[in-house]
Amino acid sequence: MKRICMLTDMTGLMTRRMPVFALSVLLAISFMASAAGQPAVRNRDTFEQRVAQAFDEKDYETAAELLEAHLERAPNDFIALYNAACAFSQLLQPDKAADYLFRSVQAGFVDFDHIIADHDLDNIRTHPVYVKILELRDEVYAKLGARQMESAREEFAGQGYRYETDENRHINYVTALDEVSHREMRQMLEAQADHLAKTLFDEAPAYFTLVAVPTPHDAQQIIRDGSIGGIYEHSRRRLVARDIGIMLRHEFTHLMHYGHMERMGQDHALWVQEGLASLYETYVLTSNGSIRFLPNQRHNFVRMLLRQNQLPPWRGLFSESAEEFMRDAGENYPVVRSVFHFLDSHRKLVEWYKAYVETFEEDSTGIAAFERVFESPLEDVERRWRTWVRSQPPVDDFVGRGDASLGVQFVEDGSNDGVLIDLVLEDSAAADAGIQSGDVLVSFDGQPVRSHFELLIAVGARSVGDVVPVRIRRGSEYLLLNVTLKPLRW
């Protein structure tokens, strides 16, 4: 378990040692306390480094002395309180350790999954204060979830927003969608959450998370980078997406994955986190509730790298730090999605992930998990992957002159539930079917289409003359139109 060393000064409620029966009342109110100023620690980096070094060297007496001296100046620094609990637990002083743990929770440390997974606290698992704190976990999370929704109502207070809570999966929803799109989004995420829980992550996070799909205008204010379709901020337990398509599914996988990492006390390699999230960008739900992953535009990029002999070797890629991985994000995201698609195509995705969790302490890169699952050296598995990539057909995501087309121009990020049609070309398939400027295309041939990326793939897979049912939203009305695709002449 990595030591928590980012010290944050906060003021909660100062208390003396409390009997167990009083914990429920205190915990119910203490995490609601607002932060106030505390004396800042001088030379914070040096202090953090000294504490971390003491833990690394198992010099718990020094760690305890440093932390207690700091807590005299900042008595409600919940991270320092938590670390003090760990130090005194290792020093076999259970009462003192339990007291510091209680104070840390009271001051704002409510990461119960971390508490459960942290071996430094093994010596106080049976202490009555520790037991009572864990008993109150669901109560604390429920209150935090309610407060999260209250804050979301204030932040997303515009006309047309919907606010709902999924108590079973601990999700607060705030969306600027109509009733139909909101319901379809929830059905999609519920199916994805249940699939991830069943196959990879065991269960949904115990804490509440916020899933927000704002208006395009509000999304632009929150997600300043126009190249980003969504973001999951784990520190805030909050996901914000521009639309209910690819990027929502991507970020929702992060949301679920973080819950599992916390329960396991593991911080998985970034290539694993982004590879899994990218894999879930594009899939179809089958009739039996399973998920079938589909290639998307990222696959074409991997094929290009393969043709140009520029694919990064697995051993180096898997060993990269998060900073190194992100420096080549444009190349790495498609590659790691392809790796996980390859695993799934060989029915080894779940087996590999479970092996990765089991071997994480000895090898966080994932190399050991590959060699265990395939019973071969990593380089042999990589060669099999390259052969598999070469055998997969490209994704047709380009509509050129003469190709089947709708004959429309769209507004990128113009709608959060589909593709906003800006212009319908004269004598086009869309014009013949009655599609109008301002319509929002939400499904194509029975499959949801929530972004122009999805629309390009859907149209690219069809031929001139195909008759395709297209579902559009015109204001608050939904229409199903049959479109006979025509060749693109412009």
N, C-alpha and C positions, 0 to 999 in steps of 0.2 A: 504494500500500500504506500503510495506516495504521500509524503508529509505535506500538509497544507501550510504554506508559508506566506501567502499573501495576506498581510495583516491589515485589517480595516478597523478604524476606530468608530465605535458606535455607542450610543447611550441607550440603554433599555431601563429596566428597573433593578435597582440595587437591593439585594436581599441578604439576610443571614441564612444559615442552613435551615431548610424547611422540611417538616415531616412529609412523608410520602403522600398523605391524604390531601395536602395543600397544593400538590403539583398541578392537578387538573385545572384549578382556577387560575393559577399563575400562568401556566402555559397558554391558556385560552386567551389571555389578554396581553401577555408580555411581547409576543411577536408583532403585535399591532403598534408597539411604541414607535414613535418617530425618531429618526436619527438626529442627534445634536452633537455639537462640537466636543472633541476631547483633545487633550494635548497631543500634538503630533510627535512621533518618534524621530529623534534625530538620527541621522545616518541609518535610515531604514534599511537600505540594501545590506549594509554591513550587519545589522541586527538579524535580518532574515537569514543571511548566509551563516551566521554563527549558530542560530537555532537549527537550521537544516543540517549543518555539519555535525552538531551534537547528536542529532537523531541518526544520521548516517553512521556515526561511530558508536552508536548505542550508549552514548554518554548521557544518560537520562537525568542524572543529577545536575549537570551543567545546563541542559535544556530547561529543566524545571526552574533553576535559579534565574536564568535569563528571562523566562516567561513571567515569573512572578514579579520580577523587578519592573518589567514593562507594564504589567497589569496594575501596579500601584499608580501609574500615570494614566492609564487608559483601561479602567476596570471593566468596561463592557465591550472590549474588542473580542468579538465572538470567535474569531479564528484563533487568537492567542489563548482564549479560554479552552477551546477544543484541544489545541496542542498540549496545553497543561494537563488536561484530563488524560491524554495519551501518555505523557511523561510519567505521571504519578501512578497510572495503571501499571506501567512497566517497572516502576519502583516498588510495586506491591504495597501501595497505600490506597486500598480500594475506596475508603470513605472520602478521602480527599479527591481522588480521581472522579468519583461519582458526583461530588459537589461541583467540580469544575465543568463536568459534562452538562449538568443541569443548568448551570449559569450560562454556558455557551448557547444552549437551546433557547433559554429565556431571552438572551440578547439578540437572537436572530439566526442561529445556526440550526436549520431544519432539514439538512440533507441526511435523512434517516438511512437511506441506502448506503451512504458512505459510512455512517456510524456502524451499521450492521457488518459491513465488509472489512472494516479496519481491524487488523489483527492486534494492533497496539491496545485495543480495548478488551481483548479476550479475558483478561483477569478480573473484569467487573461484570461479566455477562449475567451473573446470578445476583448481583447487588440489587436490593429492592428499588433503589432510585432508578437504576438503569432499566429494570424491568418495567417500571411504571412509565418512564419516558417512551419506551417502545409501544406500550399499550395505547398511548395517546397519539400515536402517529396519524392514524386516519382522521382523528378529530382536528389535529393541527392542519393537516393538508386540506381538509374540507373548508376550514376557516380561511386559509390562504387562497383557496380556489374562489371562494365568495368575494374576497377582497380583490382578487385579480379581475373578476368580472365587473366589479364596481368601478375599478380604474379604467377598464376597457370601455365601459359605457360613457365615461367622461371623455376619453380620448377619441372614440369613434361615435360622436354624438349627432352626426348628420342625419338628414331625413332618409329613410329607406333602409337603415341598418337593422339587422336581425340579431338577437342575442339568445343563444340556447346553450344548454349544458348537457353533455353526455356523462351521466354519473358513473356508468359502468366502466367507461374507458378513460375517465378523468380528463375530459376535454371541454373547454369553454369555446364556443363558436361565436364569432362576430363577423358578419358578412353583409356586404352591400349587394345582395343578390335577391332576385325575386323568389317566390316560394318554390317554384319548380326547380330552378337551378340550385337553390340552397339544399333542397331535399336530395337531388341527384349527387351533389358534392358530398353530403353526409353519407349516403349509401356507399359511394366509392371509398371514402376514407375508412368507414367502418369495416368494409370488406378487406381493405389493405391492412388495417390495424389487426384484425383477427387473423389474417394470413401470417403476418410477421410474428404475432404472438405464438401461433401454432407451430411455425416452422423454425424460427431463429431466436426470438427474444423472450419466449416463455410467457410474457404477460405485458400489458400496457404499464407505463410508469405509474407509480403509486401516487405521485403528486399531480396536481392539475396543470395542464398546459393550455395556452391560448392559441387558437387557430383563427387568424384574421384574414379576410379577403376584402380589402377596402375598395372604394371607388377608384377608378384609374387616377383621378386627381390626388386623392389622399395617399394612394400607393406611391406616387411620384414624390410626395413630400417625405415619406418614410424611407423608401428605397431610392436614394439619390442616384446611384449608379444605374444608368439606363440599360446596361448590359446584363444586369442581374434580375432574374424573374421572381426571386423570393429569397427569404433569409430566415433561418432559425437561430434565435439568440438563446442559448441554453441558460445563461446567467439570469435571464428574465423569464425563462420558460415560455417563450413567445415565438410563434411562426407567423410571418406576414408574406402573402403571395399576391402577385399581380393578377393571376387568373387561377382557374380551377383545373388546370391541365398539367403539363409535364413538370413544371417547377414546384407546384404544390405537392405532387407525389414524391418528388426528390426530397424536398425539405421535411415532409412528414416522415420519411424513412429516417432522417437524422433524429427527429423528435423521439421516435421509438427506440432507435439505437442508443441514444444517450441514456435512456432509462435502463437499458440492459447493462451498459458499461458501468453505471453507478452501482447497480446491484452486485455486479461481479467485482467491483473495485479495480476496474481496468480502464486504461485510456488507449483505445485501439489506434493503430497506425492510421494516418490520414488517408493513405491510399485505400485502406479497407473501408473507412467511413464513406469516402466519396464514391468508391466503386459500388458499394451496395446501394447508396442513394441514387446513383446514376442508373443502375440496373432497373430500379422501380419507376423510372420515368415513363417507360412505354411498356404496357402490358394489356392483355385482355383477360377479363374474368370468364372462366369457363362455367358450364352449367352445374358442375359439382362444387363450385366455390373455390376452386384452385386458380392459380394465376399462370398464364402463359406469357413469357417475356418475348417482346418483339424487338427486332433491330430498329434503330432510328438513325438520324443523321450522323451520330458519332461513329457508327459502323463504317460509313464511307471513308471517314478520315483515317481510321485504322487500316483499311485496305490500301489507301494511298501511301501511308507510311511503310507498309509492308512492301509495296511495289518499289518504293524508293530506298529500301533497305535502311530505314531510319527508325525502326521500332526500338525503343529502349530495352536493353536486357532486363529481364525480371529481377535478377539478384540485386542489381543496382537500384532499380526503381523501388522495390519493396523495402530497401534499407534507407531510403531518403528520409531526411527530417521533414517536418511539416513545411518549413520555410523553403527547402529545396523542391519539394513536391509542387508548391504553389508557384514557384518561379516559372515552371513549365506547365502550368495548369491547362492551357489550351491543348497541349498534346497529351498530358497525363490523364485527364478525365475520360476521353474516349477509350484510351488503352485499358484503364482499370475497369471500365464498364464491360469491355469486351472480355476481359479475364473472368469476370463473374458470370457473364452470359455463357461463356465456355463451360464453366463449372456446372451451371444449371443444365445445359444441354447434355452433359454427361451424368446427370442425376447425382452430382456430388456437392452441390451448393450447401445443403444443410450439414452434410457430413464434414465438409471442410470447415465451416464456421464453428461447429462444435469442437473440432480438433484444434482450431485456432484459440478458442477460449481455454481449452485444457492445456495447451502448450505455451500460453501467452507469457507466463513468468520466465520461461527459459528462452523464448524467442518471440518477441513482439512483432517481428517483420512478417510472419506468416509463412516463411520458407519451410519451417519444420512441419507445419500443418499440411502443406502441399506434398512433401515427401512421405508423410505418413499415409495420407489418403490415397495417393497414386502408387505408393510403394516403388517409387523411382526417384532418381536425382532430379532436382528442380529443372536443370537444363533439358532433360528428356521431356518433362511435362510442358515446358515452354515450346519445344519443337512441335509437340502435338497441337498446342494452341495455334501456332502459326499455320499449320496445315489446315486446321479447322477454319481459321479466318479466311484463308485462300479459297476454301470450298463454299463459303457463304456468298450468295449473290448480293450485289450492291442494292442499296435502297434508292428507288427512283424518287428523288425529292426535287426534281427540276422539271418545270413545264416550259418547253420551248416551242418554237414555231412548228406547227403541224401536230403537236401532242394534244391529247384529250385535255380539255380545259372547261372551266365554268365561264371564263370571260369576265372576271371581276377584278377590281383593285380594292385592297383592304387597308385599314388603318392599324398599324402595328401598335399593340397595347391599347387599342381603342375601347375594348370592352373586357370585363373580367369574367364573362361566362361563355365567350365564343369569339368568333371572328367578325369584326364590324366591317360591313361592306361600305366602301367609300364611293365606288363608281361601278356601274354595270355597263359593260361595253355593248355597243349597238350590234344587233343581230347575233348575240352570243347565246350560249346554252342557258345562262342565268336569265337573260332578258326573255327568252322564249318561255321559261318556266314561271315568270312573274316575280322573280327576285328583284328587290328595289334597293336603291341607295339608302343606307340607314338601317337595313335589316342586319341582324346578328345571326350568323350561321353557327348552329350549336351541335349538329350531328350530320354525318355523311355516310350513307349506306348503313345506317343503324348503329354506327360507332360514334361516341362523343368526339367532338372536335372543339377544343377550347382555346387553341392558339393557331397562328398561321403556320407554325412548324408542323403541327398535326394535319392541317388541311393540305399542305403541299405533299405530304407522304400519301394521304388518302387519295388525292386526285392523281398523283403520279403512278399509282398502281392500277389505274383504269385505262380503258381504250376508247378511242373515238367510236361513238355510237352506243356506248353503254348507257342504259337507263338506270339512274341512281336516285333513290329517295334521299332528299335533303330536308332537314328540319331547320326552320329558322324561327327566330323570335322577332316579331314586329311590334315594338312597344311592349305591351303586356300580353299580347296574343301570340300563340305558337301555331305555325303552319307546317304541314308536311307536303312538300312539292316533289314531283318526279321530274328530274332533269336529264335530258338526253345530251350527253357530252359531245361537244363539237371541237374540231381542230383549232388550235390557236393560230390566228392569222395576223396578229399585231406584233 
